[in-house]
Amino acid sequence: MGATETTEIRINMSAANSSDAVSMAPLAHWADQQNPAHVVQFYGDDGFLLDELSRFIGTALGAGEAALVIATKEHRDGLVRRLKMWGLDTTWAVAQGRYVALDASETLAKFMVDGFPDVARFAEVVGGLIARVRATNGSDARRVAAFGEMVALLWMEGKADAAIRLEELWNDLARTHTFSLRCAYPMYSFSREEHGDLLLKICAEHSAVIPGESYTALVSEDERLRGIAHLQQKAAALETEVAERRLVEEKLRRSQSELESLVEQRTAALRQLSSRLLNLQDTERRRIARELHDSLGQYLVALKLNVEILRRRSPVETELWSQSEELMERCIAEVRTLSYLLHPPTMDAVGIASAARWYVEGFGLRSGLKLTLDAPNDPVRLPDAIELALFRVLQEALTNVHRHSGASAADILIQRSAGQVILEVDDNGHGMPQEMLDRFREAGTSTGVGLMSMHERARELGGTIQIESGRTGTSVRIAIPVPPDCAQSA
């Protein structure tokens, strides 16, 4: 581009020509405002705020008027230092009552009720301050330049509604008192997307707006128009990014929902498979138990009778026949025990209490554990599925006590109360590893097959299982709901 050429920037605005575009980007002369006025200033750096504020307050004090500053200590002290640099000592103005500086937080507390500004208290506190400052030197006509940061404190505390309400109260006060007000908000506190609408509400409560220093520092018309074009580009880019982000978030939500649905389906399928495997296992155990009892058991009994007949016919080898008879007795007892362990016939005939007594007594003899059982003697039967689940859990629990706990004794409790049946096994062993216990509590899973089997049996019947473990032993408690109409009489 040659030296004589110029660069032309065009900004397209709907229903606006070039002169209108220029009028929308005014020069940044903010020191003089019409009186009364309610102006809001946004700032990024405290230095910019104090420069503008010192012009506003300094102009009023230099003209012999009054000023009221309700700000933080940092800003009050900074304002005094800047006025002094300009040759304006506030000491004389303070002595005359023309300059009053108060702490924003302390003043705010005087009219706040339940986190919201009270109308009557605000009029009394702030209205009284305006009236007092105007009346200095006996003149009610003295103009007042006021600066307040109380709204900014509310905004920074996350009380946007209270801040906007306080702006409204300042406007109401201006109907009965003459003053020119300047408010200020740090621009970094409007950093979120949802702050846009609230910023517009704040601006709507003011007669003029001073933008941040990134705009105010632009002196020439060309710089301001370039700045506006840049801001438009940033806004358009931000809108695109927000739209793309929402699209990605929506895709992620859909993917997460689909994944959760798939996990639920797979989990339900695995639970159904686990339940079916347990049912098949119980059915097969019952079948094998009947086969052992009805087939092999009968064969052994017949063999025992044959041995007895042969012994009587040939009494020469009496000791050999006695040993053979003893072996037959042991085989019959082992087959009967194995059959009963697979599926105790007493449970089908009498119920869980009788089966539990038989099993606990036999397990205590085989394991050497000192076992006690507290079970009801009433003839009321539970549904077969519940009784079978309780018996299997009892088997698993006592097996774990014998194999892993190092216990010498265990107490078993079976009771029915409040629409549920409870089985509890407490041992005096060394307890479970904490890692396994935490994993079981958090996810209902464990590295032990026995614990998983107990958990699945309880879950299948709508019950719960709880495990408490420590240095003094482990407690396993399973509770299964029993509908009132499911009870059977033995």
Phi and psi in degrees as a GROMACS rama.xvg file:
@    title "Ramachandran Plot"
@    xaxis  label "Phi"
@    yaxis  label "Psi"
@TYPE xy
-71.9544  168.506  GLY-2
-69.5924  -25.5038  ALA-3
-88.2989  -7.51011  THR-4
-81.0624  156.062  GLU-5
-122.251  156.713  THR-6
-98.8529  128.128  THR-7
-110.602  128.111  GLU-8
-110.855  124.371  ILE-9
-109.968  132.57  ARG-10
-117.299  117.259  ILE-11
-87.3203  120.678  ASN-12
-130.668  132.412  MET-13
-63.9892  136.182  SER-14
58.5185  33.9088  ALA-15
-144.312  133.465  ALA-16
-95.1051  -174.733  ASN-17
-63.9657  -37.6473  SER-18
-67.6938  -34.4672  SER-19
-65.8135  -38.6899  ASP-20
-60.76  -40.4318  ALA-21
-65.7199  -39.0576  VAL-22
-67.3802  -22.4161  SER-23
-81.7896  -5.12095  MET-24
-123.347  73.7479  ALA-25
-71.2066  160.611  PRO-26
-66.6201  153.503  LEU-27
-94.9337  65.7864  ALA-28
-107.151  104.324  HIS-29
-116.331  -2.66975  TRP-30
-66.0591  -39.528  ALA-31
-101.128  121.468  ASP-32
-124.444  149.489  GLN-33
-64.3114  149.217  GLN-34
-113.676  125.218  ASN-35
-83.4067  156.324  PRO-36
-149.484  151.995  ALA-37
-127.927  100.389  HIS-38
-111.56  139.898  VAL-39
-112.983  136.197  VAL-40
-118.851  129.955  GLN-41
-104.009  138.634  PHE-42
-143.524  151.936  TYR-43
-105.193  -30.3457  GLY-44
-120.879  137.291  ASP-45
-60.3726  -31.1363  ASP-46
-61.4412  -41.258  GLY-47
-64.1493  -42.3136  PHE-48
-60.7961  -47.0705  LEU-49
-68.4098  -33.5788  LEU-50
-62.7395  -49.4665  ASP-51
-65.3874  -40.004  GLU-52
-67.565  -37.8546  LEU-53
-66.2682  -33.7234  SER-54
-65.9054  -44.3334  ARG-55
-64.2591  -51.6462  PHE-56
-73.6762  -40.541  ILE-57
-62.2097  -38.9036  GLY-58
-61.3291  -41.6247  THR-59
-67.1949  -47.1147  ALA-60
-66.7825  -38.2211  LEU-61
-64.6735  -28.0224  GLY-62
-88.5718  7.46909  ALA-63
83.1056  10.9051  GLY-64
-92.7571  -178.148  GLU-65
-106.222  159.994  ALA-66
-140.912  139.013  ALA-67
-123.277  120.461  LEU-68
-119.406  119.104  VAL-69
-118.864  97.2697  ILE-70
-145.572  178.019  ALA-71
-71.7262  159.426  THR-72
-59.8752  -40.3988  LYS-73
-59.719  -43.7033  GLU-74
-75.8992  -33.2532  HIS-75
-63.4786  -46.5109  ARG-76
-65.8241  -40.584  ASP-77
-63.2561  -38.4486  GLY-78
-64.5592  -43.497  LEU-79
-62.2644  -40.8457  VAL-80
-63.9126  -42.3722  ARG-81
-67.9485  -39.8663  ARG-82
-63.7595  -37.4259  LEU-83
-67.0147  -36.6872  LYS-84
-62.866  -30.4834  MET-85
-85.1215  3.86644  TRP-86
85.2626  17.9836  GLY-87
-112.13  101.49  LEU-88
-86.8877  121.867  ASP-89
-80.7035  -4.14822  THR-90
-61.2976  -45.469  THR-91
-67.5295  -37.7005  TRP-92
-66.911  -35.489  ALA-93
-66.2885  -42.4505  VAL-94
-63.0278  -35.4302  ALA-95
-78.2595  -11.6061  GLN-96
83.8112  9.91292  GLY-97
-87.2487  -11.6202  ARG-98
-130.576  114.412  TYR-99
-122.068  122.646  VAL-100
-120.549  123.996  ALA-101
-126.408  158.632  LEU-102
-78.309  131.697  ASP-103
-65.7587  -42.8845  ALA-104
-66.5415  -43.4454  SER-105
-66.8501  -40.9258  GLU-106
-66.9526  -40.8603  THR-107
-60.3878  -39.0706  LEU-108
-64.8243  -20.946  ALA-109
-73.8498  -21.1937  LYS-110
-127.421  10.2383  PHE-111
-87.7857  133.638  MET-112
-131.264  117.404  VAL-113
55.6511  41.4761  ASP-114
77.463  11.9755  GLY-115
-138.348  142.543  PHE-116
-68.2036  132.115  PRO-117
-88.8661  132.354  ASP-118
-61.487  -51.2829  VAL-119
-65.9655  -42.5809  ALA-120
-67.3326  -37.8439  ARG-121
-62.8878  -45.4039  PHE-122
-62.0193  -36.8609  ALA-123
-71.6332  -46.1267  GLU-124
-75.1923  -59.2665  VAL-125
-74.863  -41.1204  VAL-126
-60.8335  -38.5481  GLY-127
-64.6057  -37.8302  GLY-128
-64.8488  -45.4183  LEU-129
-59.7472  -46.1399  ILE-130
-63.8218  -39.2705  ALA-131
-67.5405  -41.8385  ARG-132
-67.3515  -39.1848  VAL-133
-66.3797  -28.4786  ARG-134
-86.1541  6.78077  ALA-135
-64.1168  146.426  THR-136
60.3919  21.6936  ASN-137
72.9261  18.933  GLY-138
-117.58  117.475  SER-139
-80.4076  -12.0569  ASP-140
-89.9109  -1.71989  ALA-141
-63.7591  131.158  ARG-142
-78.1083  151.217  ARG-143
-123.953  127.676  VAL-144
-100.594  116.349  ALA-145
-114.295  141.194  ALA-146
-127.96  129.813  PHE-147
-132.479  134.391  GLY-148
-112.705  11.7478  GLU-149
-65.4658  -37.3952  MET-150
-63.6939  -37.1953  VAL-151
-65.7191  -37.1919  ALA-152
-62.8287  -44.0229  LEU-153
-61.8926  -42.324  LEU-154
-62.971  -44.0188  TRP-155
-65.8704  -25.3297  MET-156
-82.6755  0.542505  GLU-157
83.9837  13.9074  GLY-158
-101.788  69.1445  LYS-159
-62.7589  -43.1158  ALA-160
-62.7187  -40.0271  ASP-161
-66.9428  -37.012  ALA-162
-64.8341  -45.2483  ALA-163
-65.6162  -37.7866  ILE-164
-64.2847  -37.8228  ARG-165
-66.5453  -36.7479  LEU-166
-60.0575  -40.7119  GLU-167
-64.5575  -38.6342  GLU-168
-66.5735  -35.452  LEU-169
-61.2072  -42.4949  TRP-170
-64.6933  -39.7717  ASN-171
-63.8882  -38.6924  ASP-172
-65.9278  -31.0145  LEU-173
-66.1083  -16.45  ALA-174
-75.3236  -20.4582  ARG-175
-117.587  -11.0324  THR-176
-131.553  144.123  HIS-177
-97.4672  116.664  THR-178
-161.97  159.455  PHE-179
-113.043  122.092  SER-180
-111.265  138.759  LEU-181
-122.669  125.121  ARG-182
-110.44  162.228  CYS-183
-146.885  139.516  ALA-184
-131.153  136.104  TYR-185
-70.9256  131.478  PRO-186
-66.4579  -27.9732  MET-187
-68.0276  -14.9777  TYR-188
-80.1056  -1.85817  SER-189
-112.47  49.8944  PHE-190
-92.6581  -4.74405  SER-191
-106.293  157.387  ARG-192
-61.0363  -39.3298  GLU-193
-72.0233  -9.39715  GLU-194
-75.4071  -13.319  HIS-195
-61.2289  -48.251  GLY-196
-65.4622  -37.2939  ASP-197
-67.6272  -36.8072  LEU-198
-62.5085  -40.6743  LEU-199
-64.6783  -36.4086  LEU-200
-64.579  -40.6897  LYS-201
-63.4675  -45.6489  ILE-202
-61.246  -34.0348  CYS-203
-65.9576  -21.2711  ALA-204
-87.1804  3.57967  GLU-205
-122.247  152.481  HIS-206
-83.0626  -17.8543  SER-207
-154.989  155.413  ALA-208
-128.106  130.927  VAL-209
-104.157  111.689  ILE-210
-71.8616  172.821  PRO-211
-63.592  169.058  GLY-212
-65.8287  -19.6492  GLU-213
-64.3002  -24.1594  SER-214
-98.7115  -43.0827  TYR-215
-62.7433  -30.115  THR-216
-71.5338  -12.7605  ALA-217
-78.5409  119.763  LEU-218
-91.273  -49.8674  VAL-219
-82.3841  157.896  SER-220
-62.1428  -39.9773  GLU-221
-62.5804  -41.5248  ASP-222
-64.2686  -39.5238  GLU-223
-66.8103  -41.8376  ARG-224
-65.484  -39.5488  LEU-225
-61.4143  -41.9073  ARG-226
-62.458  -41.4126  GLY-227
-63.5805  -43.0398  ILE-228
-60.5665  -40.5566  ALA-229
-65.2273  -41.8339  HIS-230
-64.8655  -37.2647  LEU-231
-63.0392  -41.2853  GLN-232
-63.5293  -42.5958  GLN-233
-63.2223  -40.4854  LYS-234
-64.2275  -43.8269  ALA-235
-63.6421  -42.5634  ALA-236
-63.9577  -39.4601  ALA-237
-64.9986  -42.1291  LEU-238
-61.5223  -41.0209  GLU-239
-63.4939  -44.301  THR-240
-63.3403  -40.1697  GLU-241
-64.1238  -43.4493  VAL-242
-62.6311  -43.2629  ALA-243
-65.6696  -39.2612  GLU-244
-64.2436  -41.5251  ARG-245
-64.2017  -38.0716  ARG-246
-63.4883  -44.0455  LEU-247
-64.3406  -42.4081  VAL-248
-62.9467  -39.046  GLU-249
-65.6218  -40.7155  GLU-250
-63.6875  -41.4312  LYS-251
-63.9246  -39.8106  LEU-252
-63.6449  -42.4856  ARG-253
-64.4965  -43.308  ARG-254
-62.6362  -42.3656  SER-255
-63.707  -41.082  GLN-256
-63.9328  -42.454  SER-257
-64.9555  -41.2769  GLU-258
-64.1751  -43.3126  LEU-259
-62.465  -40.1444  GLU-260
-63.827  -42.2978  SER-261
-63.9653  -42.5925  LEU-262
-62.2694  -41.9024  VAL-263
-62.3465  -41.9252  GLU-264
-63.542  -45.8611  GLN-265
-64.6553  -40.4347  ARG-266
-62.5293  -44.4154  THR-267
-62.0837  -40.3964  ALA-268
-64.259  -42.3571  ALA-269
-64.5899  -38.2891  LEU-270
-67.4894  -39.9825  ARG-271
-62.6608  -41.3695  GLN-272
-64.0724  -43.346  LEU-273
-61.7431  -43.9394  SER-274
-62.5354  -42.1973  SER-275
-65.4948  -40.2954  ARG-276
-63.133  -40.5859  LEU-277
-63.9846  -41.7741  LEU-278
-64.7095  -42.506  ASN-279
-64.2117  -38.1137  LEU-280
-63.0785  -43.7804  GLN-281
-65.8693  -40.3022  ASP-282
-63.5124  -42.0419  THR-283
-68.3238  -37.1045  GLU-284
-62.4887  -41.7731  ARG-285
-64.309  -40.5643  ARG-286
-64.7785  -46.0832  ARG-287
-63.479  -39.0621  ILE-288
-60.4633  -42.7803  ALA-289
-66.6882  -38.565  ARG-290
-63.9767  -43.6011  GLU-291
-62.7004  -42.5689  LEU-292
-74.0827  -45.6811  HIS-293
-84.868  -26.5308  ASP-294
-105.672  -72.0994  SER-295
-62.4186  -39.9836  LEU-296
-60.5128  -42.242  GLY-297
-66.7343  -38.8837  GLN-298
-61.3759  -42.0202  TYR-299
-66.0326  -38.2206  LEU-300
-63.8708  -43.8722  VAL-301
-62.6914  -41.6906  ALA-302
-61.1251  -39.6503  LEU-303
-62.2819  -40.9123  LYS-304
-64.7318  -41.331  LEU-305
-62.4792  -41.3967  ASN-306
-61.7176  -39.6187  VAL-307
-64.8557  -40.6337  GLU-308
-65.0617  -44.3372  ILE-309
-63.9361  -37.5276  LEU-310
-62.9074  -38.1517  ARG-311
-70.0877  -35.147  ARG-312
-75.8912  -29.0209  ARG-313
-130.664  79.9789  SER-314
-78.9732  9.49119  PRO-315
-66.6134  -48.6836  VAL-316
-93.4667  64.3637  GLU-317
-61.9552  -44.8078  THR-318
-64.1263  -40.6101  GLU-319
-64.3534  -41.2767  LEU-320
-65.62  -36.8417  TRP-321
-64.9077  -41.599  SER-322
-63.6393  -41.5881  GLN-323
-63.3657  -40.6184  SER-324
-64.8678  -39.5185  GLU-325
-64.6017  -39.5586  GLU-326
-63.9643  -40.1166  LEU-327
-61.2663  -41.5542  MET-328
-62.1064  -41.9636  GLU-329
-65.793  -42.3115  ARG-330
-60.9651  -44.0712  CYS-331
-62.7425  -42.5594  ILE-332
-64.9225  -41.7491  ALA-333
-64.9176  -43.1791  GLU-334
-63.4686  -40.9184  VAL-335
-64.166  -43.7023  ARG-336
-63.0495  -45.6466  THR-337
-61.7887  -40.8712  LEU-338
-63.4709  -42.6794  SER-339
-69.2614  -34.1548  TYR-340
-67.0272  -37.9719  LEU-341
-66.3613  -41.7841  LEU-342
-162.841  101.278  HIS-343
-65.8331  124.461  PRO-344
-66.8759  -22.3941  PRO-345
-66.5225  -26.7005  THR-346
-70.1342  -38.7905  MET-347
-66.0093  -33.8152  ASP-348
-87.0646  -43.6568  ALA-349
-116.616  -36.7042  VAL-350
129.794  -177.52  GLY-351
-65.8606  -35.8947  ILE-352
-62.5379  -45.4908  ALA-353
-66.595  -43.2968  SER-354
-63.4371  -38.8992  ALA-355
-66.0965  -39.843  ALA-356
-62.825  -45.6729  ARG-357
-61.3601  -42.8169  TRP-358
-69.9544  -44.6082  TYR-359
-61.7004  -42.7175  VAL-360
-62.4894  -46.722  GLU-361
-67.5717  -38.5825  GLY-362
-67.008  -37.1117  PHE-363
-63.6133  -39.6591  GLY-364
-67.7135  -40.8284  LEU-365
-73.9019  -35.6296  ARG-366
-94.8811  -21.5679  SER-367
83.5683  3.22678  GLY-368
-77.361  145.685  LEU-369
-89.0703  108.378  LYS-370
-114.817  139.771  LEU-371
-125.157  142.555  THR-372
-127.319  129.273  LEU-373
-117.209  103.682  ASP-374
-134.535  149.437  ALA-375
-69.7608  151.781  PRO-376
-104.642  5.45935  ASN-377
-71.6353  154.05  ASP-378
-82.9608  4.73108  PRO-379
-72.6107  125.925  VAL-380
-94.8123  152.922  ARG-381
-102.208  162.463  LEU-382
-55.175  146.834  PRO-383
-55.9645  -41.2156  ASP-384
-62.123  -38.9685  ALA-385
-70.3839  -44.5002  ILE-386
-63.3276  -40.315  GLU-387
-65.2425  -41.6484  LEU-388
-62.3629  -42.4213  ALA-389
-63.3216  -41.0064  LEU-390
-65.7148  -41.5615  PHE-391
-66.1326  -40.1385  ARG-392
-63.5247  -40.648  VAL-393
-60.7403  -42.589  LEU-394
-60.5066  -48.3032  GLN-395
-63.5041  -42.7152  GLU-396
-64.3137  -46.6984  ALA-397
-68.8351  -33.3458  LEU-398
-63.0718  -42.8246  THR-399
-64.2326  -39.0434  ASN-400
-60.9734  -45.1923  VAL-401
-68.4588  -40.3794  HIS-402
-83.8844  -36.9502  ARG-403
-118.457  -24.2238  HIS-404
-84.7183  -24.4292  SER-405
70.0704  21.5453  GLY-406
-82.4046  158.603  ALA-407
-107.903  -14.0731  SER-408
-153.065  159.541  ALA-409
-153.182  146.257  ALA-410
-113.637  133.515  ASP-411
-116.682  133.482  ILE-412
-127.714  130.1  LEU-413
-126.102  121.19  ILE-414
-147.19  155.394  GLN-415
-120.938  126.074  ARG-416
-159.822  147.098  SER-417
52.3718  44.9411  ALA-418
73.0117  22.4697  GLY-419
-151.036  158.428  GLN-420
-113.048  138.897  VAL-421
-122.758  133.717  ILE-422
-120.943  125.998  LEU-423
-131.926  132.283  GLU-424
-123.823  118.184  VAL-425
-117.729  127.238  ASP-426
-118.062  169.835  ASP-427
-110.33  32.7801  ASN-428
-81.6709  -164.376  GLY-429
-88.8359  0.723747  HIS-430
88.8468  171.907  GLY-431
-90.8032  154.772  MET-432
-60.2185  137.182  PRO-433
-60.7166  -36.3347  GLN-434
-62.1005  -43.6879  GLU-435
-66.565  -39.8337  MET-436
-64.8745  -43.1281  LEU-437
-64.3379  -42.2386  ASP-438
-63.9846  -38.6151  ARG-439
-67.4236  -40.6786  PHE-440
-69.479  -38.0422  ARG-441
-75.5256  -43.8169  GLU-442
-121.536  -1.26408  ALA-443
69.5929  22.2427  GLY-444
-123.849  163.769  THR-445
-161.442  163.692  SER-446
-76.5498  -15.1456  THR-447
-86.3734  132.599  GLY-448
-67.0829  -37.9617  VAL-449
-60.9613  -45.4659  GLY-450
-63.0138  -41.447  LEU-451
-62.9455  -39.857  MET-452
-62.6081  -43.7236  SER-453
-62.8367  -42.9765  MET-454
-62.5558  -43.2866  HIS-455
-66.8937  -39.5576  GLU-456
-64.5024  -40.2423  ARG-457
-66.5998  -46.0239  ALA-458
-62.9043  -38.3217  ARG-459
-60.696  -32.4275  GLU-460
-99.1394  13.508  LEU-461
75.9445  18.6137  GLY-462
-99.203  -174.783  GLY-463
-132.962  155.853  THR-464
-131.402  133.829  ILE-465
-124.956  139.316  GLN-466
-127.821  123.651  ILE-467
-119.508  133.422  GLU-468
-144.144  144.724  SER-469
-160.2  -165.801  GLY-470
-67.3109  -24.2824  ARG-471
-92.4316  0.952876  THR-472
137.461  -175.275  GLY-473
-126.548  141.564  THR-474
-121.896  123.931  SER-475
-112.209  123.392  VAL-476
-129.053  121.221  ARG-477
-118.213  132.16  ILE-478
-124.085  126.728  ALA-479
-123.049  126.308  ILE-480
-66.6676  142.556  PRO-481
-125.445  110.096  VAL-482
-60.2656  144.059  PRO-483
-58.9358  -31.8908  PRO-484
-88.2175  7.93314  ASP-485
-96.8924  -5.0549  CYS-486
-70.3393  140.624  ALA-487
-122.651  145.58  GLN-488
-90.2566  132.977  SER-489
